[in-house]
Amino acid sequence: MEVFFYSVIGLAVLYGLILFGIVWKTQKKCECTHCRTAMHLERTNRPLYVRRFYDYLPLKFFRCRRCQRTFYLHKDTPDSEPESMKETAPKPKASYT
């Protein structure tokens, strides 16, 4: 009985630590935590363990194509979509040929 109690407590602590790690990686702004870019971000699928055990969390999962880091963004964050490179890229100059 004591072993069962300690194993349940251990699993609860492990669950809490993983949840804390996910919340720790949650950003307040749609930019990479490492290189601070907002243009090289892509939405990706959440990892399987997050979809199975933490599906109730309202998070979006992003990957930076520039530095390959991943982070979570809260679903209700304003400007939660990354900037498009097409919108911010300079317009091509007209050719005179």
Legacy VTK file of the C-alpha trace (Angstrom):
# vtk DataFile Version 3.0
C-alpha trace
ASCII
DATASET POLYDATA
POINTS 97 float
0.000 0.000 0.000
2.833 2.368 0.829
4.583 1.679 -2.485
1.400 2.468 -4.403
1.008 5.746 -2.507
4.595 6.817 -3.282
4.276 5.878 -6.938
1.088 7.950 -7.278
2.796 10.890 -5.581
5.809 10.479 -7.881
3.615 10.456 -10.996
1.753 13.545 -9.788
5.047 15.375 -9.223
6.297 14.342 -12.680
3.034 15.531 -14.275
3.365 18.858 -12.461
6.988 19.304 -13.547
6.143 18.675 -17.194
3.210 21.097 -16.950
5.529 23.696 -15.405
7.996 23.185 -18.281
5.263 23.754 -20.854
4.027 26.895 -19.132
7.631 28.109 -18.801
8.058 27.903 -22.598
4.878 29.936 -23.202
5.574 33.308 -24.802
3.638 36.533 -24.361
4.592 37.865 -27.796
4.798 36.162 -31.189
8.563 36.175 -31.572
11.334 33.633 -31.083
12.710 33.467 -27.571
16.259 32.936 -28.792
16.846 35.117 -31.859
13.932 37.562 -31.337
12.679 37.310 -34.916
9.000 37.386 -35.782
9.274 36.528 -39.479
10.736 33.018 -39.560
8.081 31.326 -37.436
5.885 28.446 -38.475
3.002 26.749 -36.723
3.664 23.084 -36.073
1.745 20.262 -34.483
2.064 19.916 -30.759
4.072 16.918 -29.525
2.112 13.730 -28.886
2.476 13.867 -25.086
1.051 17.405 -25.067
-1.907 16.380 -27.214
-2.638 13.383 -25.007
-2.137 14.701 -21.486
-2.319 18.493 -21.787
-4.974 18.965 -24.460
-6.953 21.277 -22.186
-4.206 23.944 -22.363
-5.066 26.684 -24.916
-1.613 26.781 -26.510
-0.223 27.058 -30.033
3.131 25.473 -30.852
5.644 27.353 -33.010
9.094 26.587 -34.447
11.604 29.206 -35.542
13.045 28.326 -38.945
16.054 30.501 -38.296
17.371 28.901 -35.083
15.160 25.746 -34.841
13.889 26.601 -31.336
10.334 25.754 -30.319
7.961 27.614 -28.042
4.297 27.816 -27.084
2.019 30.793 -27.478
-1.266 31.281 -25.663
-4.224 31.137 -28.020
-5.691 34.465 -26.822
-2.482 36.465 -27.218
-2.987 39.507 -29.450
-0.994 39.300 -32.694
-0.649 35.561 -32.238
0.079 34.940 -35.899
3.646 35.433 -37.123
4.480 38.210 -39.537
4.418 37.220 -43.160
7.643 37.674 -45.061
5.641 38.744 -48.124
4.010 41.640 -46.267
7.247 43.010 -44.817
9.583 42.365 -47.744
10.498 45.391 -49.839
8.701 45.709 -53.142
10.790 44.821 -56.196
11.882 47.772 -58.273
10.480 48.139 -61.748
12.859 47.137 -64.496
13.529 49.584 -67.281
14.363 47.070 -69.997
LINES 1 98
97 0 1 2 3 4 5 6 7 8 9 10 11 12 13 14 15 16 17 18 19 20 21 22 23 24 25 26 27 28 29 30 31 32 33 34 35 36 37 38 39 40 41 42 43 44 45 46 47 48 49 50 51 52 53 54 55 56 57 58 59 60 61 62 63 64 65 66 67 68 69 70 71 72 73 74 75 76 77 78 79 80 81 82 83 84 85 86 87 88 89 90 91 92 93 94 95 96
